[in-house]
C-alpha cells in the first residue's frame, strides 16, 4: 500500500528518533495499511491501534507482529 506524504514523514521522523520513541497510536481504519506501517516501524517501537472495526485481527497479529490495543471501545 502506498502512503500519503504525511505518513511517510511520520515514519521518517520515528526512524530518525527511534531511541526516543516508545510507541505510536494511530487510527488508520484500514487494517492492511496499519499492518504495513507496523512492519516498517523500527525494532522496539510499538504500534497502538485505534481501529474500532479491525481491532481483533490487529491485536491478534500474525507471525511478524501485532498491534497493541488502545481503543475507546474498551473504555468502561
N, C-alpha and C positions, 0 to 999 in steps of 0.2 A: 504494500500500500504506500502511496505517496502522501507525504505530509505537507501541510501548509508551511510557508516560510517561518511562521511563529513557532511551530512545533520543532522544526529543525534548529531554530535558535535556542529553544528551551533545552534540547538535547545537547547542544554545543556548550551552553553555559554550565549544565550539570557535569558534563565530561571534563570541562576545564577547571571545575571546582569540586571534584568528587571527594576529596579529602574533607571537605566542609559540608557536604550534602549527605544527610542520612536517608532521606526519602522524598518522594513527590506524591501528592494526592491529585488525582485527575479524574474528571468525568467526561470521557470521550463519547460515551453512549454508542460506541462501535467496538465490539469485543475484539475484532481482528486487528484494528489499529492499536488498541491498548496492548495486546499481546506483542505486536511488533515493536512498539515503543518500549515495553518492559524488557524485551530481549536486547534492546540497544542501550539500556542503562548500564553504567559502569558496575563492575562487580561490587557488591555490598550496598548499593543504593536500592532501597525498597520502593515498590510501586504500591500505593494505596488506591484502591478503586472506589469511585463514587458512582459506579454504574448500577443503578437500581434495577435494571432489566436483565443484565447478563452476569450478575454477581456470582451465582452458583458455580458456573463453569470457570470464571476468572479466579475465584478464591480456591477452587479445587486444583486449578492449574494443570500442568502437563509435565512431561519429563524434563522440560527446560526451565520450569519455574512456575510461580503463581503470584497473584496479586493479593495483598493484604486487604482486609475489609475495613473500610471507614465510610459507613453508609448511614444516611438518615433513616433508612428502613429498619435498622437495628435499634434506633432510639426509642426507648420505652416511654 
